[in-house]
Amino acid sequence: MYLKKITLIAIFALSSSAFASPRCEVAKGPSKSEQEVTAHLKEQGFEVRRVKSSKGCYEVYARRSDGVKVELYVDPVTLKILKQERE
């Protein structure tokens, strides 16, 4: 019984880390505000729904110009899109 619990905990721990958001490696310097991130992405054709700070970068929920929902990870210093995933 004890071994089953340990095995389940190990499986859960390993599987949850695979689905976690990436840790962002960002440039050095002053971070831009959420408003600046939103304005920058709107200029690129995104319809921004939500912006939040997550693990060193901005996590942005948006729609592309073709209507597809995406989750973006944005460098807070350079505003470069580090990763883009479809929702």
N, C-alpha and C positions, 0 to 999 in steps of 0.2 A: 504494500500500500504506500509506504513512504517513498519507494523508488518511482512509483507512478506519478506521485505529486512532483517530485524533482524533475522527472522527464517532461511533464506538462509545463512546468515553469520554464525550463530551458527552451522548449519549443516556442513558447509564447515570446520569450525575450528575444530569441533570434529572429522570429518572423516579424515582430513589431518594429525592429530596427530597419528592416528592409523596406518598410512602407513609410518611414519617417521622412520629413522634409530634409533636403540636403543642408549641410552646414556651409554657409557661404564664405568663400575666401574673397574678401573685398579689398579694394585699394585703400591706401592710407590717405587720410585727409578729412576735412569736415564733411559731415553727412548732409545731404539735401533734405528738405522737409517733405512730408507726405504730399503737400500741395504741389511742390515742384515735380515730384515723381508723377503725379496725376497729370499735370500740364504737359510734361515731356511725352508721356505715353499717348495722350490725346493727339498730340502733333503727329505721332506715328500711326494714327488711325485706330487706336484702341478705345473702346467705351469702358471706362474704369468703373467697377462696381464697389470695390472695397480694397483698402490698402492697410496692411498691418506690418509691424516690425517682427521679424522671426529669425532667430539664430544668426544675427549679424547682417541680415539683408532685409529688403522689403519683400513681402509676399503680397502679390496683387491678384485680385480676381477681376477678370475683365472679359470683354467680347472682342474678337478680331473684327475687322471690317467685313469679313464674309459671314459673320454671325456666330461663329464657333466660340463657345465658352472656353477660356484658358486660365491657367494659373501660372503666373510669372514670378520668377525670383529675380529681383533687381538689385544691383550694386548701389548702395546708398550714396556713394561718393561720385562715381562716374555715370550713374543711371543706365549702365549697360545691362541688357537682359542676359542673365547668367543661365537661366533654364526656363523652358516653356513647356507646359504639359496641358493636354486637353483634359477638361473636367469630365 
